[in-house]
């Protein structure tokens, strides 16, 4: 897994960190699972 940290010019001291995993790797599959847990559940509008 690799990452890149980008400085936010308008907010000194803050960074945006982007992670990248190789496609079809164990790490990529784990991140996909984790992202699925964070996805909001749609409601039917009752």
N, C-alpha and C positions, 0 to 999 in steps of 0.2 A: 504494500500500500504506500502510495506517495501522497504528499500534500504540498500545498502552496499557500503561503501567508501573504496577504495583500494589505498594505497600509491604507487606512481610510483618511484621506487628506483633510476632510472637513471635521474629523473627530480625532485629534491627536492622541496617540497611545492606544487606539483601537485598531484591530485587524479583522479581516474576513479570512477565515481559513477554509480552504477547499481540499477535500480528500478525494483520492481517486484510487480505485482498485482495478486490477486486471480483470477483463471480462471473463465470466464463467469461473472465476477463482472462488475458493472457499470464502474469502473475505468479501467479495462482491455479493455472493449469495447471502451472507450474514447481514450485510448492510441493507440489502433488498428486504429481508425479513424485518429488520429494525424499522425501516421506513414504512412498511405495511402496518406496523403496530401504531405508528404515529398518525396514520391517515384517519381523518374524521369520518364517523359513520353518518351516512345520509339519513335524514328523517323523512317520513312520508307526509309531513305537514298536518298531522292530526289536530 
